[in-house]
Amino acid sequence: MTSITYLKSIFEFQNEKEIINYLENNEDLIPLLEEAKIALHSFFGDLVSLSLEYNLELEQYEEDQQMEYLIIFIKSSIYFDLFMQQLRKFSDQWILKNSDKIKGRFAFGHTH
């Protein structure tokens, strides 16, 4: 099983073609996304579901600049306050530890 195929088995890809293209150009993110999945399950439990979405933003200050990144959406049935508490812990522990590898190339969000 290729790494991208494995990622497709653990994340629901929202815009698959764009995600695959982005990952092919940022191959070092693949093992980091695999690690993120494990960490997210340890913080939010095994019942959490994860989706991945490619996002492209045009910078408002300079016309020719664009920012592209992935968003990991976390879907959980836990109460919102508890979710936010866990997300802060996840941010303080896992995201800060890996920020030099992430380099703004993916972010996290919550969905219902």
N, C-alpha and C positions, 0 to 999 in steps of 0.2 A: 504494500500500500504506500503510495507516495505521500509525502508530507501534506500537500494541499488536499489530497483525498481524505487523509486523516482529519484535517481541520474541518472539512465539510461534514464529517461524521460527528463532530462535537459542537460545531457552531451552525446555526441556520444562516446561510448566505443570503442577504437581502438583494444584492445586485452582483450576482456571481461573476459575470464577465469582468467587471471593473475590479472586483476584489482579487481575482486570479491574476490579472495584469499587474496590479499593485504589488502583490506578493512575489511575483516573478521578478520585479524590479527591486524588491526589498526582502530578499530571501532570508536575511538574518532575523527577520521578525517571526518566521515560522516557528522555530523552537521557543521563542519568547511567548507567542500566543498559546502554545501548548502548555507552557509553565503557568501562564495566566489562568487557563482553564482549571488547572489543579488547585491553584491558590484561591480562585473564586469559589470553588466547591468547598474548600476548607473553611472559608469565611461565611458563606451563605447556605451551605448544606447541599446535599446531593440532588434535591428536588428543583434546584435552580435551572432555568434554561437560558441558553446564551445564543445571541444572534450577532452577526458581523455585518457591518454596512460600510461601504466606501463613501467618503465624503470629499467633495471638492469645493473649495471656497476661493473666490476671487478677492484678493486683498483690496480694501477700499482706498488705500492711500496710493498705490501704484497699479496702473492698469495691467501691466504685463506680469505681475506677480500672482501666483496662485498657490494655495496651500491644500495639499491632499493628505488625507489620513483615514484610518479606519476607526470605527466606533464599535466597541463591544457593548451591546445592550444586554443588561441583566434583568431577567424576568423572574420574580420571586413572589410567593404568596405571603411572605412575612409582613408584619405591620410596617408601615412606612418609617416610623421613628426608629424602629429596630434596624430596618434596612439602612437608613442613613448612618446610624451608629456603626454598623458593620462596614459600610463603605468608607467611613473616616478611618477606621482601623486598617482596612485594606490599603488605603492610600498612604497612611503613615508607615506601614510596614512594607508592603510589596511594591507599590508604585515608586516610592522614594528610593528603595533599594535598587530598582531597575531603571530609574529615570535616564541614566546615561546611555542605556541600550534603547529605550523607547524613543527618545529624542523627538517627542511630539508627533510621532507617526501613528499612534493610536490613543484613543481616549475611552472613557467608560460612561455609560448612561443607564438609566433605569426605565423600564417599560412595564406596563401592566398586561 
